[in-house]
Amino acid sequence: CSPTCGNGVVESGETCDPPSSCPISCDDGNVCTTDQMTGSSAKCNVACTDTPIAGCSAADGSAPD
């Protein structure tokens, strides 16, 4: 059987179910990371990645001027 998005059970290949439980934002509140969302609520496979910013730049808000 294949996973069924929307049945309320997180099955193999899903990260959330029901779709309303999936994240709508991947903002971790840390200005020193780049936040990215992949997948979709419609497919119950939303995933977040928070990658640390390696270099400092006064313009990106990750370090004091």
HTML snippet that shows the backbone in 3Dmol.js (N, CA, C, O; Angstrom):
<script src="https://3Dmol.org/build/3Dmol-min.js"></script>
<div id="view" style="width:600px;height:400px;position:relative"></div>
<script>
const pdb = `
ATOM      1  N   CYS A   1       0.835  -1.183   0.000  1.00  0.00           N
ATOM      2  CA  CYS A   1       0.000   0.000   0.000  1.00  0.00           C
ATOM      3  C   CYS A   1       0.879   1.246   0.000  1.00  0.00           C
ATOM      4  O   CYS A   1       1.956   1.257   0.597  1.00  0.00           O
ATOM      5  N   SER A   2       0.426   2.262  -0.655  1.00  0.00           N
ATOM      6  CA  SER A   2       1.162   3.523  -0.665  1.00  0.00           C
ATOM      7  C   SER A   2       0.552   4.465   0.367  1.00  0.00           C
ATOM      8  O   SER A   2      -0.627   4.349   0.703  1.00  0.00           O
ATOM      9  N   PRO A   3       1.368   5.409   0.875  1.00  0.00           N
ATOM     10  CA  PRO A   3       0.842   6.357   1.870  1.00  0.00           C
ATOM     11  C   PRO A   3      -0.305   7.187   1.313  1.00  0.00           C
ATOM     12  O   PRO A   3      -0.335   7.503   0.124  1.00  0.00           O
ATOM     13  N   THR A   4      -1.241   7.536   2.174  1.00  0.00           N
ATOM     14  CA  THR A   4      -2.379   8.351   1.785  1.00  0.00           C
ATOM     15  C   THR A   4      -2.353   9.641   2.591  1.00  0.00           C
ATOM     16  O   THR A   4      -2.593   9.634   3.798  1.00  0.00           O
ATOM     17  N   CYS A   5      -2.061  10.744   1.920  1.00  0.00           N
ATOM     18  CA  CYS A   5      -2.020  12.041   2.576  1.00  0.00           C
ATOM     19  C   CYS A   5      -3.440  12.451   2.953  1.00  0.00           C
ATOM     20  O   CYS A   5      -4.343  12.452   2.117  1.00  0.00           O
ATOM     21  N   GLY A   6      -3.619  12.798   4.222  1.00  0.00           N
ATOM     22  CA  GLY A   6      -4.922  13.266   4.668  1.00  0.00           C
ATOM     23  C   GLY A   6      -5.677  12.258   5.513  1.00  0.00           C
ATOM     24  O   GLY A   6      -6.797  12.533   5.944  1.00  0.00           O
ATOM     25  N   ASN A   7      -5.080  11.083   5.761  1.00  0.00           N
ATOM     26  CA  ASN A   7      -5.786  10.094   6.571  1.00  0.00           C
ATOM     27  C   ASN A   7      -5.472  10.221   8.062  1.00  0.00           C
ATOM     28  O   ASN A   7      -5.969   9.437   8.871  1.00  0.00           O
ATOM     29  N   GLY A   8      -4.644  11.211   8.428  1.00  0.00           N
ATOM     30  CA  GLY A   8      -4.344  11.458   9.829  1.00  0.00           C
ATOM     31  C   GLY A   8      -3.263  10.570  10.410  1.00  0.00           C
ATOM     32  O   GLY A   8      -3.019  10.600  11.616  1.00  0.00           O
ATOM     33  N   VAL A   9      -2.607   9.772   9.565  1.00  0.00           N
ATOM     34  CA  VAL A   9      -1.542   8.882  10.018  1.00  0.00           C
ATOM     35  C   VAL A   9      -0.272   9.217   9.248  1.00  0.00           C
ATOM     36  O   VAL A   9      -0.280   9.210   8.017  1.00  0.00           O
ATOM     37  N   VAL A  10       0.837   9.515   9.963  1.00  0.00           N
ATOM     38  CA  VAL A  10       2.116   9.788   9.299  1.00  0.00           C
ATOM     39  C   VAL A  10       2.704   8.446   8.875  1.00  0.00           C
ATOM     40  O   VAL A  10       3.137   7.644   9.702  1.00  0.00           O
ATOM     41  N   GLU A  11       2.708   8.228   7.565  1.00  0.00           N
ATOM     42  CA  GLU A  11       3.179   6.963   7.006  1.00  0.00           C
ATOM     43  C   GLU A  11       4.538   7.160   6.349  1.00  0.00           C
ATOM     44  O   GLU A  11       5.018   8.290   6.249  1.00  0.00           O
ATOM     45  N   SER A  12       5.149   6.099   5.910  1.00  0.00           N
ATOM     46  CA  SER A  12       6.451   6.153   5.257  1.00  0.00           C
ATOM     47  C   SER A  12       6.429   7.154   4.106  1.00  0.00           C
ATOM     48  O   SER A  12       5.551   7.098   3.246  1.00  0.00           O
ATOM     49  N   GLY A  13       7.408   8.077   4.092  1.00  0.00           N
ATOM     50  CA  GLY A  13       7.476   9.092   3.046  1.00  0.00           C
ATOM     51  C   GLY A  13       6.759  10.382   3.408  1.00  0.00           C
ATOM     52  O   GLY A  13       6.886  11.376   2.693  1.00  0.00           O
ATOM     53  N   GLU A  14       6.008  10.388   4.502  1.00  0.00           N
ATOM     54  CA  GLU A  14       5.306  11.585   4.952  1.00  0.00           C
ATOM     55  C   GLU A  14       6.037  12.179   6.160  1.00  0.00           C
ATOM     56  O   GLU A  14       6.655  11.455   6.941  1.00  0.00           O
ATOM     57  N   THR A  15       5.960  13.483   6.298  1.00  0.00           N
ATOM     58  CA  THR A  15       6.528  14.158   7.463  1.00  0.00           C
ATOM     59  C   THR A  15       5.435  14.750   8.349  1.00  0.00           C
ATOM     60  O   THR A  15       5.703  15.152   9.481  1.00  0.00           O
ATOM     61  N   CYS A  16       4.220  14.803   7.845  1.00  0.00           N
ATOM     62  CA  CYS A  16       3.091  15.348   8.586  1.00  0.00           C
ATOM     63  C   CYS A  16       1.798  14.806   7.981  1.00  0.00           C
ATOM     64  O   CYS A  16       1.757  14.485   6.793  1.00  0.00           O
ATOM     65  N   ASP A  17       0.770  14.705   8.769  1.00  0.00           N
ATOM     66  CA  ASP A  17      -0.547  14.270   8.298  1.00  0.00           C
ATOM     67  C   ASP A  17      -1.497  14.429   9.480  1.00  0.00           C
ATOM     68  O   ASP A  17      -1.224  13.849  10.531  1.00  0.00           O
ATOM     69  N   PRO A  18      -2.550  15.146   9.381  1.00  0.00           N
ATOM     70  CA  PRO A  18      -3.191  15.709   8.197  1.00  0.00           C
ATOM     71  C   PRO A  18      -2.440  16.923   7.663  1.00  0.00           C
ATOM     72  O   PRO A  18      -1.580  17.476   8.349  1.00  0.00           O
ATOM     73  N   PRO A  19      -2.764  17.337   6.438  1.00  0.00           N
ATOM     74  CA  PRO A  19      -2.078  18.482   5.830  1.00  0.00           C
ATOM     75  C   PRO A  19      -2.097  19.744   6.692  1.00  0.00           C
ATOM     76  O   PRO A  19      -1.167  20.547   6.618  1.00  0.00           O
ATOM     77  N   SER A  20      -3.125  19.932   7.498  1.00  0.00           N
ATOM     78  CA  SER A  20      -3.201  21.129   8.344  1.00  0.00           C
ATOM     79  C   SER A  20      -2.156  21.102   9.465  1.00  0.00           C
ATOM     80  O   SER A  20      -1.916  22.128  10.102  1.00  0.00           O
ATOM     81  N   SER A  21      -1.537  19.959   9.714  1.00  0.00           N
ATOM     82  CA  SER A  21      -0.502  19.858  10.749  1.00  0.00           C
ATOM     83  C   SER A  21       0.899  20.142  10.192  1.00  0.00           C
ATOM     84  O   SER A  21       1.865  20.216  10.952  1.00  0.00           O
ATOM     85  N   CYS A  22       1.007  20.298   8.890  1.00  0.00           N
ATOM     86  CA  CYS A  22       2.304  20.561   8.260  1.00  0.00           C
ATOM     87  C   CYS A  22       2.737  22.001   8.541  1.00  0.00           C
ATOM     88  O   CYS A  22       1.898  22.899   8.610  1.00  0.00           O
ATOM     89  N   PRO A  23       4.048  22.222   8.704  1.00  0.00           N
ATOM     90  CA  PRO A  23       4.518  23.593   8.926  1.00  0.00           C
ATOM     91  C   PRO A  23       4.175  24.500   7.744  1.00  0.00           C
ATOM     92  O   PRO A  23       4.168  24.062   6.593  1.00  0.00           O
ATOM     93  N   ILE A  24       3.893  25.760   8.043  1.00  0.00           N
ATOM     94  CA  ILE A  24       3.642  26.727   6.970  1.00  0.00           C
ATOM     95  C   ILE A  24       4.822  27.683   6.830  1.00  0.00           C
ATOM     96  O   ILE A  24       4.874  28.492   5.903  1.00  0.00           O
ATOM     97  N   SER A  25       5.774  27.580   7.769  1.00  0.00           N
ATOM     98  CA  SER A  25       6.974  28.407   7.736  1.00  0.00           C
ATOM     99  C   SER A  25       8.122  27.612   8.338  1.00  0.00           C
ATOM    100  O   SER A  25       7.917  26.809   9.247  1.00  0.00           O
ATOM    101  N   CYS A  26       9.317  27.831   7.837  1.00  0.00           N
ATOM    102  CA  CYS A  26      10.494  27.165   8.383  1.00  0.00           C
ATOM    103  C   CYS A  26      11.401  28.151   9.103  1.00  0.00           C
ATOM    104  O   CYS A  26      12.557  27.833   9.384  1.00  0.00           O
ATOM    105  N   ASP A  27      10.903  29.330   9.404  1.00  0.00           N
ATOM    106  CA  ASP A  27      11.699  30.338  10.090  1.00  0.00           C
ATOM    107  C   ASP A  27      11.986  29.860  11.507  1.00  0.00           C
ATOM    108  O   ASP A  27      11.072  29.710  12.317  1.00  0.00           O
ATOM    109  N   ASP A  28      13.276  29.621  11.803  1.00  0.00           N
ATOM    110  CA  ASP A  28      13.653  29.161  13.138  1.00  0.00           C
ATOM    111  C   ASP A  28      13.950  30.316  14.092  1.00  0.00           C
ATOM    112  O   ASP A  28      14.327  30.096  15.243  1.00  0.00           O
ATOM    113  N   GLY A  29      13.778  31.546  13.610  1.00  0.00           N
ATOM    114  CA  GLY A  29      14.000  32.715  14.445  1.00  0.00           C
ATOM    115  C   GLY A  29      15.464  33.078  14.618  1.00  0.00           C
ATOM    116  O   GLY A  29      15.780  34.024  15.340  1.00  0.00           O
ATOM    117  N   ASN A  30      16.354  32.356  13.979  1.00  0.00           N
ATOM    118  CA  ASN A  30      17.783  32.600  14.082  1.00  0.00           C
ATOM    119  C   ASN A  30      18.253  33.319  12.820  1.00  0.00           C
ATOM    120  O   ASN A  30      18.187  32.747  11.732  1.00  0.00           O
ATOM    121  N   VAL A  31      18.726  34.560  12.941  1.00  0.00           N
ATOM    122  CA  VAL A  31      19.158  35.317  11.765  1.00  0.00           C
ATOM    123  C   VAL A  31      20.463  34.789  11.197  1.00  0.00           C
ATOM    124  O   VAL A  31      20.881  35.214  10.120  1.00  0.00           O
ATOM    125  N   CYS A  32      21.114  33.874  11.896  1.00  0.00           N
ATOM    126  CA  CYS A  32      22.382  33.309  11.427  1.00  0.00           C
ATOM    127  C   CYS A  32      22.190  32.005  10.667  1.00  0.00           C
ATOM    128  O   CYS A  32      23.145  31.252  10.476  1.00  0.00           O
ATOM    129  N   THR A  33      20.954  31.730  10.230  1.00  0.00           N
ATOM    130  CA  THR A  33      20.687  30.560   9.398  1.00  0.00           C
ATOM    131  C   THR A  33      19.867  30.964   8.180  1.00  0.00           C
ATOM    132  O   THR A  33      19.120  31.942   8.204  1.00  0.00           O
ATOM    133  N   THR A  34      20.025  30.191   7.123  1.00  0.00           N
ATOM    134  CA  THR A  34      19.176  30.317   5.940  1.00  0.00           C
ATOM    135  C   THR A  34      18.131  29.221   6.054  1.00  0.00           C
ATOM    136  O   THR A  34      18.478  28.043   6.133  1.00  0.00           O
ATOM    137  N   ASP A  35      16.862  29.589   6.065  1.00  0.00           N
ATOM    138  CA  ASP A  35      15.769  28.650   6.276  1.00  0.00           C
ATOM    139  C   ASP A  35      15.115  28.309   4.939  1.00  0.00           C
ATOM    140  O   ASP A  35      14.784  29.196   4.153  1.00  0.00           O
ATOM    141  N   GLN A  36      14.932  27.003   4.693  1.00  0.00           N
ATOM    142  CA  GLN A  36      14.350  26.569   3.427  1.00  0.00           C
ATOM    143  C   GLN A  36      13.303  25.501   3.677  1.00  0.00           C
ATOM    144  O   GLN A  36      13.502  24.596   4.487  1.00  0.00           O
ATOM    145  N   MET A  37      12.176  25.616   2.968  1.00  0.00           N
ATOM    146  CA  MET A  37      11.107  24.632   3.045  1.00  0.00           C
ATOM    147  C   MET A  37      11.045  23.868   1.727  1.00  0.00           C
ATOM    148  O   MET A  37      11.102  24.461   0.650  1.00  0.00           O
ATOM    149  N   THR A  38      10.926  22.540   1.827  1.00  0.00           N
ATOM    150  CA  THR A  38      10.729  21.711   0.650  1.00  0.00           C
ATOM    151  C   THR A  38       9.464  20.889   0.855  1.00  0.00           C
ATOM    152  O   THR A  38       8.967  20.776   1.976  1.00  0.00           O
ATOM    153  N   GLY A  39       8.952  20.325  -0.209  1.00  0.00           N
ATOM    154  CA  GLY A  39       7.739  19.528  -0.141  1.00  0.00           C
ATOM    155  C   GLY A  39       6.501  20.398  -0.142  1.00  0.00           C
ATOM    156  O   GLY A  39       6.565  21.598  -0.411  1.00  0.00           O
ATOM    157  N   SER A  40       5.362  19.773   0.164  1.00  0.00           N
ATOM    158  CA  SER A  40       4.102  20.514   0.182  1.00  0.00           C
ATOM    159  C   SER A  40       3.131  19.873   1.163  1.00  0.00           C
ATOM    160  O   SER A  40       3.196  18.675   1.436  1.00  0.00           O
ATOM    161  N   SER A  41       2.231  20.696   1.685  1.00  0.00           N
ATOM    162  CA  SER A  41       1.188  20.193   2.577  1.00  0.00           C
ATOM    163  C   SER A  41       0.262  19.239   1.834  1.00  0.00           C
ATOM    164  O   SER A  41      -0.215  18.259   2.407  1.00  0.00           O
ATOM    165  N   ALA A  42       0.009  19.523   0.572  1.00  0.00           N
ATOM    166  CA  ALA A  42      -0.891  18.684  -0.222  1.00  0.00           C
ATOM    167  C   ALA A  42      -0.372  17.258  -0.366  1.00  0.00           C
ATOM    168  O   ALA A  42      -1.150  16.327  -0.571  1.00  0.00           O
ATOM    169  N   LYS A  43       0.951  17.088  -0.258  1.00  0.00           N
ATOM    170  CA  LYS A  43       1.553  15.756  -0.367  1.00  0.00           C
ATOM    171  C   LYS A  43       2.041  15.237   0.981  1.00  0.00           C
ATOM    172  O   LYS A  43       2.638  14.163   1.056  1.00  0.00           O
ATOM    173  N   CYS A  44       1.785  16.007   2.057  1.00  0.00           N
ATOM    174  CA  CYS A  44       2.173  15.626   3.424  1.00  0.00           C
ATOM    175  C   CYS A  44       3.669  15.334   3.553  1.00  0.00           C
ATOM    176  O   CYS A  44       4.068  14.426   4.282  1.00  0.00           O
ATOM    177  N   ASN A  45       4.496  16.111   2.836  1.00  0.00           N
ATOM    178  CA  ASN A  45       5.934  15.854   2.891  1.00  0.00           C
ATOM    179  C   ASN A  45       6.759  17.127   3.100  1.00  0.00           C
ATOM    180  O   ASN A  45       7.852  17.251   2.547  1.00  0.00           O
ATOM    181  N   VAL A  46       6.250  18.062   3.883  1.00  0.00           N
ATOM    182  CA  VAL A  46       6.968  19.303   4.165  1.00  0.00           C
ATOM    183  C   VAL A  46       8.191  18.994   5.032  1.00  0.00           C
ATOM    184  O   VAL A  46       8.100  18.272   6.024  1.00  0.00           O
ATOM    185  N   ALA A  47       9.336  19.555   4.637  1.00  0.00           N
ATOM    186  CA  ALA A  47      10.558  19.405   5.419  1.00  0.00           C
ATOM    187  C   ALA A  47      11.254  20.759   5.494  1.00  0.00           C
ATOM    188  O   ALA A  47      11.237  21.532   4.536  1.00  0.00           O
ATOM    189  N   CYS A  48      11.865  21.035   6.644  1.00  0.00           N
ATOM    190  CA  CYS A  48      12.579  22.286   6.854  1.00  0.00           C
ATOM    191  C   CYS A  48      14.073  22.024   6.990  1.00  0.00           C
ATOM    192  O   CYS A  48      14.497  21.036   7.589  1.00  0.00           O
ATOM    193  N   THR A  49      14.862  22.937   6.418  1.00  0.00           N
ATOM    194  CA  THR A  49      16.311  22.899   6.558  1.00  0.00           C
ATOM    195  C   THR A  49      16.763  24.273   7.019  1.00  0.00           C
ATOM    196  O   THR A  49      16.408  25.283   6.411  1.00  0.00           O
ATOM    197  N   ASP A  50      17.544  24.314   8.091  1.00  0.00           N
ATOM    198  CA  ASP A  50      18.077  25.559   8.633  1.00  0.00           C
ATOM    199  C   ASP A  50      19.603  25.472   8.552  1.00  0.00           C
ATOM    200  O   ASP A  50      20.242  24.844   9.396  1.00  0.00           O
ATOM    201  N   THR A  51      20.177  26.108   7.526  1.00  0.00           N
ATOM    202  CA  THR A  51      21.604  26.030   7.262  1.00  0.00           C
ATOM    203  C   THR A  51      22.328  27.225   7.866  1.00  0.00           C
ATOM    204  O   THR A  51      21.966  28.369   7.587  1.00  0.00           O
ATOM    205  N   PRO A  52      23.356  26.978   8.696  1.00  0.00           N
ATOM    206  CA  PRO A  52      24.110  28.092   9.270  1.00  0.00           C
ATOM    207  C   PRO A  52      24.775  28.943   8.185  1.00  0.00           C
ATOM    208  O   PRO A  52      25.280  28.411   7.196  1.00  0.00           O
ATOM    209  N   ILE A  53      24.774  30.262   8.372  1.00  0.00           N
ATOM    210  CA  ILE A  53      25.447  31.175   7.459  1.00  0.00           C
ATOM    211  C   ILE A  53      26.927  31.162   7.834  1.00  0.00           C
ATOM    212  O   ILE A  53      27.278  31.451   8.978  1.00  0.00           O
ATOM    213  N   ALA A  54      27.794  30.829   6.879  1.00  0.00           N
ATOM    214  CA  ALA A  54      29.215  30.644   7.154  1.00  0.00           C
ATOM    215  C   ALA A  54      29.982  31.958   7.236  1.00  0.00           C
ATOM    216  O   ALA A  54      30.891  32.089   8.056  1.00  0.00           O
ATOM    217  N   GLY A  55      29.632  32.927   6.404  1.00  0.00           N
ATOM    218  CA  GLY A  55      30.369  34.195   6.384  1.00  0.00           C
ATOM    219  C   GLY A  55      29.544  35.308   6.973  1.00  0.00           C
ATOM    220  O   GLY A  55      28.315  35.247   7.005  1.00  0.00           O
ATOM    221  N   CYS A  56      30.234  36.324   7.439  1.00  0.00           N
ATOM    222  CA  CYS A  56      29.542  37.474   8.023  1.00  0.00           C
ATOM    223  C   CYS A  56      29.428  38.597   7.009  1.00  0.00           C
ATOM    224  O   CYS A  56      30.346  38.854   6.231  1.00  0.00           O
ATOM    225  N   SER A  57      28.308  39.244   7.033  1.00  0.00           N
ATOM    226  CA  SER A  57      28.074  40.412   6.203  1.00  0.00           C
ATOM    227  C   SER A  57      27.180  41.356   6.991  1.00  0.00           C
ATOM    228  O   SER A  57      26.142  40.942   7.507  1.00  0.00           O
ATOM    229  N   ALA A  58      27.564  42.588   7.085  1.00  0.00           N
ATOM    230  CA  ALA A  58      26.779  43.550   7.847  1.00  0.00           C
ATOM    231  C   ALA A  58      25.372  43.698   7.268  1.00  0.00           C
ATOM    232  O   ALA A  58      24.443  44.076   7.982  1.00  0.00           O
ATOM    233  N   ALA A  59      25.215  43.405   5.991  1.00  0.00           N
ATOM    234  CA  ALA A  59      23.924  43.621   5.335  1.00  0.00           C
ATOM    235  C   ALA A  59      22.934  42.479   5.545  1.00  0.00           C
ATOM    236  O   ALA A  59      21.738  42.664   5.322  1.00  0.00           O
ATOM    237  N   ASP A  60      23.404  41.291   5.974  1.00  0.00           N
ATOM    238  CA  ASP A  60      22.460  40.185   6.071  1.00  0.00           C
ATOM    239  C   ASP A  60      21.826  40.030   7.455  1.00  0.00           C
ATOM    240  O   ASP A  60      20.984  39.152   7.644  1.00  0.00           O
ATOM    241  N   GLY A  61      22.203  40.850   8.411  1.00  0.00           N
ATOM    242  CA  GLY A  61      21.599  40.810   9.734  1.00  0.00           C
ATOM    243  C   GLY A  61      22.121  39.723  10.629  1.00  0.00           C
ATOM    244  O   GLY A  61      21.631  39.581  11.749  1.00  0.00           O
ATOM    245  N   SER A  62      23.116  38.926  10.184  1.00  0.00           N
ATOM    246  CA  SER A  62      23.615  37.820  10.988  1.00  0.00           C
ATOM    247  C   SER A  62      24.716  38.237  11.950  1.00  0.00           C
ATOM    248  O   SER A  62      25.106  37.460  12.822  1.00  0.00           O
ATOM    249  N   ALA A  63      25.208  39.432  11.802  1.00  0.00           N
ATOM    250  CA  ALA A  63      26.283  39.913  12.689  1.00  0.00           C
ATOM    251  C   ALA A  63      26.094  41.402  12.951  1.00  0.00           C
ATOM    252  O   ALA A  63      25.557  42.119  12.107  1.00  0.00           O
ATOM    253  N   PRO A  64      26.527  41.864  14.102  1.00  0.00           N
ATOM    254  CA  PRO A  64      26.431  43.308  14.360  1.00  0.00           C
ATOM    255  C   PRO A  64      27.275  44.095  13.358  1.00  0.00           C
ATOM    256  O   PRO A  64      28.298  43.613  12.872  1.00  0.00           O
ATOM    257  N   ASP A  65      26.834  45.292  13.065  1.00  0.00           N
ATOM    258  CA  ASP A  65      27.582  46.127  12.109  1.00  0.00           C
ATOM    259  C   ASP A  65      28.993  46.392  12.603  1.00  0.00           C
ATOM    260  O   ASP A  65      29.765  47.075  11.929  1.00  0.00           O
TER     261      ASP A  65
END
`;
const viewer = $3Dmol.createViewer("view");
viewer.addModel(pdb, "pdb");
viewer.setStyle({}, {cartoon: {color: "spectrum"}});
viewer.zoomTo();
viewer.render();
</script>
